[in-house]
């Protein structure tokens, strides 16, 4: 049996499919299971997975319609089954899954914008539940595909190589961190497509939090993020204004993950690195505004969610619609009025646990 996993929607989404992928491989040890991704970080994660035979990387957004159709035609009708990882509520993803031509095409039945995004092109479906974590929905997709029920829910799977760990060790030695230091990672960024930058806690508050953690807890602060977030990290480091804060720059996601593995705790917006920290079994403080925390809370690790629990929250669900705020008093109040004190208390509470 040949199965193709379509993990096109993002790095965090690809990572949250790995528990289902592990169960799929254990159920079909002799199957050929490949993955199709279009983000480099997702490729980095999946290439280290023992559950996959091959990872196919193709940037559909960059290559455009004609080249994308030519690429899909090369793999058309070569798979028995395909799976659109949850969430993938876009017309394009469903069309790609359909054109690939597998007889069994698994995908979620979304509560919003399902028909207009051609969700019925998938013929093996499980209904989205707002109370269910993304990992669990992905496991249900595999259960429906295999007509089988699983009794376990594995942790996220992001293996690191000896080279990754060696790089992290050399980096930590270079900045003179020792084994007794309290190391707290920050990820102040997030995705920016579809107005998702409004999920970010303000950089000024990250700066203020860093100052407090250094002054009160003698912490070392590591600032994480992709190359596109370098200026954001520099701004926050300048605000912290301490030699005990460091900007982390690496060549790839696994090397960043290996450094995250050294952190005692990780403070993050709703982002892919929040899930990477979960995969590294770090304590995580998640700053959540408009997103449904049932979907994306840190998986199988100690965590605290900092949120205002407003009556209008959550307002962001899985559909192509950009993130918007309907409030007339304070736009994006759910994130803008989260205080530094609230996040600091969550950090100290989790550290004490």
C-alpha positions in Angstrom: 0.0 0.0 0.0 1.3 3.5 -0.9 0.1 6.4 1.2 0.8 10.1 0.7 0.6 12.6 3.6 -0.1 16.2 2.5 1.3 18.4 5.1 1.0 21.7 3.2 -0.6 24.1 5.8 2.4 24.9 8.1 5.2 23.7 10.3 3.2 23.4 13.5 0.4 21.6 11.7 2.9 19.1 10.2 4.4 18.5 13.7 0.9 18.0 15.2 0.3 15.2 12.7 3.4 13.2 13.9 1.5 11.2 16.6 -1.0 10.0 14.0 1.9 9.3 11.6 3.5 7.1 14.2 0.3 5.1 14.7 -0.1 4.8 10.9 3.4 3.3 10.6 2.9 0.9 13.4 -0.3 -0.3 11.8 1.2 -0.6 8.4 4.9 -1.5 8.9 5.4 -2.6 5.3 3.5 0.3 3.5 5.3 3.0 1.6 4.4 6.2 3.4 5.6 9.5 1.8 4.9 13.1 2.7 4.4 16.1 0.6 5.4 19.5 2.2 5.9 23.0 1.0 7.6 24.6 4.1 11.3 24.0 4.8 10.7 23.6 8.5 8.1 20.8 7.8 10.7 19.1 5.6 13.3 19.3 8.3 10.9 17.6 10.8 9.7 14.9 8.5 13.1 14.0 7.1 14.1 12.9 10.6 11.0 10.7 11.0 11.4 6.9 11.1 7.7 6.7 10.0 8.3 8.0 6.5 9.9 6.5 3.4 10.3 9.7 1.5 9.7 13.5 1.9 8.7 15.5 -1.2 9.3 19.2 -1.0 7.5 21.5 -3.4 6.7 25.2 -2.8 3.3 25.6 -4.5 3.0 29.2 -3.6 6.3 30.1 -5.1 6.1 27.9 -8.2 2.6 29.1 -9.4 -0.3 27.2 -11.0 1.3 25.8 -14.2 4.4 24.4 -12.6 2.3 23.1 -9.7 0.0 21.2 -12.0 3.0 19.8 -13.9 4.5 18.6 -10.6 1.2 17.0 -9.4 0.9 15.2 -12.7 4.2 13.4 -12.1 2.8 11.8 -8.9 -0.8 11.4 -10.1 -2.3 8.0 -9.7 0.7 6.6 -7.9 -0.8 6.4 -4.4 -3.6 4.2 -3.0 -4.5 6.7 -0.2 -3.7 10.3 0.7 -4.3 12.3 3.8 -4.8 16.1 4.1 -3.4 16.8 7.6 -5.7 18.7 9.9 -6.1 21.7 9.6 -6.1 22.1 5.8 -9.3 24.0 5.1 -8.4 25.6 1.8 -9.8 24.9 -1.6 -6.3 24.5 -3.1 -5.3 21.7 -0.7 -8.5 19.8 -1.4 -8.0 20.2 -5.2 -4.4 19.0 -4.9 -5.5 16.0 -2.9 -8.2 15.2 -5.5 -5.9 15.6 -8.6 -3.3 13.3 -7.0 -5.9 10.6 -7.7 -5.7 8.2 -4.7 -8.8 6.0 -4.3 -8.9 6.9 -0.6 -8.7 10.6 0.2 -8.9 11.5 3.9 -9.6 15.0 5.2 -11.6 16.7 7.9 -15.2 17.9 7.5 -15.0 21.4 8.7 -17.7 23.2 10.6 -17.0 26.4 8.6 -16.5 27.0 4.9 -16.3 23.3 4.2 -18.4 23.1 1.0 -17.1 26.3 -0.5 -13.5 25.0 0.0 -14.5 21.8 -1.8 -14.1 19.6 1.3 -16.4 16.9 -0.2 -13.6 16.1 -2.7 -12.2 14.0 0.1 -14.1 10.7 0.5 -12.9 9.6 3.9 -13.9 12.3 6.5 -14.2 13.0 10.2 -16.1 16.0 11.5 -14.2 18.8 13.1 -14.9 19.4 16.8 -14.2 22.7 18.5 -13.5 20.9 21.7 -10.8 18.6 20.2 -7.1 19.1 19.9 -5.5 19.0 16.4 -3.5 16.0 17.3 -6.7 14.1 18.2 -8.4 15.0 15.0 -5.5 13.8 13.0 -5.6 10.5 14.9 -9.3 10.2 14.1 -8.5 10.7 10.4 -6.1 7.7 10.5 -8.6 5.6 12.4 -11.2 6.3 9.7 -8.7 5.5 7.0 -7.7 2.2 8.6 -11.1 1.4 10.1 -9.3 0.9 13.4 -9.5 2.5 16.9 -6.3 3.5 18.8 -6.1 3.5 22.5 -3.0 5.7 22.8 -2.3 9.3 21.9 1.5 9.6 21.3 3.6 12.7 22.0 4.8 14.9 19.2 7.7 13.3 17.3 10.7 15.5 16.3 13.9 13.4 16.6 17.2 15.2 16.7 20.5 14.0 15.3 23.8 13.9 17.0 24.9 16.8 14.8 21.9 18.8 16.0 22.8 18.2 19.6 26.5 18.8 19.1 25.7 22.1 17.5 23.5 23.1 20.4 26.2 22.2 22.9 28.8 24.3 21.1 26.4 27.2 20.8 25.6 27.1 24.6 29.3 26.9 25.4 30.0 29.9 23.2 27.6 32.1 25.1 28.8 30.7 28.4 25.7 29.0 29.6 26.3 26.4 32.3 24.1 23.5 33.5 22.9 25.5 36.6 21.6 28.5 34.7 17.9 29.1 34.5 17.3 29.4 30.7 14.0 30.8 29.4 13.3 30.8 25.7 11.1 33.5 24.0 9.3 33.3 20.7 7.9 36.7 20.1 6.9 36.0 16.5 4.2 34.1 14.6 2.9 33.6 11.2 1.9 36.8 9.4 -0.3 35.5 6.5 -4.0 36.4 6.8 -3.4 39.0 9.5 -2.0 36.4 11.9 0.5 39.0 13.2 -2.3 40.2 15.4 -1.9 37.0 17.4 1.4 38.4 18.7 1.9 39.8 22.2 3.5 43.2 21.9 7.3 43.3 21.6 7.4 45.9 24.5 5.9 43.4 26.8 8.3 40.7 25.8 11.1 43.2 26.6 9.6 44.1 30.0 9.1 40.4 30.8 12.8 39.7 29.9 14.0 42.4 32.2 11.9 41.1 35.1 13.0 37.5 34.6 16.7 38.5 34.6 16.4 40.9 37.6 14.2 38.7 39.8 15.1 35.1 38.8 18.6 35.6 37.4 17.4 34.0 34.2 19.2 33.9 30.8 16.9 34.8 27.9 17.2 33.2 24.5 15.3 34.9 21.7 14.1 32.4 19.0 12.5 33.0 15.6 13.1 32.6 11.9 15.3 34.7 9.7 12.3 37.0 8.9 12.0 37.7 12.6 15.6 38.8 13.1 14.7 42.5 13.4 11.9 41.7 15.9 14.4 39.8 18.1 16.9 42.7 17.9 14.2 45.2 19.0 13.4 43.0 22.0 17.0 42.4 22.9 17.6 46.2 22.9 14.5 46.6 25.2 15.8 44.0 27.6 19.2 45.8 27.6 21.1 43.0 29.4 24.1 40.8 28.6 22.0 37.9 29.8 19.8 38.0 26.7 20.8 36.3 23.4 19.5 36.2 19.9 19.5 32.6 18.6 20.3 32.3 14.9 20.6 28.8 13.3 20.7 27.3 9.8 17.6 25.2 10.3 14.7 24.3 12.6 16.3 21.1 14.1 19.3 23.1 15.4 16.9 25.6 16.9 15.0 22.7 18.5 18.2 21.3 20.0 18.8 24.7 21.7 15.2 24.9 22.8 15.8 21.5 24.5 18.2 23.2 26.9 15.6 25.8 28.0 14.0 25.2 31.4 10.8 27.0 30.1 9.6 28.5 26.8 7.3 31.5 26.5 5.6 31.8 23.1 2.8 33.2 21.1 0.6 30.8 19.2 3.3 29.6 16.8 5.1 26.6 15.4 8.0 27.0 17.9 5.4 26.6 20.7 4.8 23.1 19.3 8.5 22.5 18.8 9.1 23.3 22.5 6.3 20.8 23.3 8.0 18.2 21.2 11.2 18.9 23.2 9.2 18.3 26.4 9.8 21.8 27.7 7.6 23.6 30.1 5.6 26.1 28.0 3.8 29.3 28.7 1.5 30.0 25.8 0.2 33.5 25.2 -3.2 32.9 23.4 -5.5 35.6 22.1 -8.0 34.9 19.3 -7.2 31.2 18.8 -9.2 28.3 20.1 -6.8 26.9 22.8 -8.5 23.5 22.6 -7.1 23.1 19.1 -3.5 24.1 19.8 -2.5 24.0 23.4 1.0 22.4 24.1 0.7 18.7 23.7 1.9 16.1 26.2 4.1 18.5 28.2 3.6 20.8 31.3 2.1 24.1 30.2 0.1 27.2 31.2 -2.2 29.2 29.0 -2.3 33.0 29.5 -5.5 34.3 28.1 -8.3 36.8 29.0 -11.1 34.3 28.2 -13.2 37.1 26.7 -16.8 36.5 25.8 -15.9 37.0 22.1 -13.1 34.4 22.2 -12.1 32.4 20.3 -12.8 34.2 17.1 -10.2 32.5 14.9 -11.2 29.2 13.4 -9.8 27.1 10.5 -10.9 28.7 7.2 -9.2 30.9 4.5 -10.8 34.0 6.1 -8.2 36.5 7.4 -8.1 37.1 11.1 -10.4 40.1 12.0 -11.6 41.7 15.2 -15.2 42.8 15.5 -14.8 44.6 18.8 -15.6 48.4 18.9 -13.8 49.2 22.2 -10.2 47.8 21.8 -9.2 45.9 18.6 -7.6 42.6 19.4 -8.3 43.2 23.1 -7.7 39.5 23.8 -4.0 39.9 23.1 -3.4 43.6 23.7 -4.7 43.6 27.3 -2.7 40.5 28.5 -0.3 42.1 31.0 3.3 41.4 31.8 2.3 40.5 35.3 0.0 37.7 34.1 2.7 36.1 32.0 5.3 36.5 34.7 3.0 34.8 37.2 2.4 31.9 34.8 6.2 31.5 34.4 6.9 31.4 38.1 4.0 29.2 38.8 5.1 26.7 36.2 8.7 26.8 37.3 7.6 26.2 40.9 5.7 23.1 39.8 
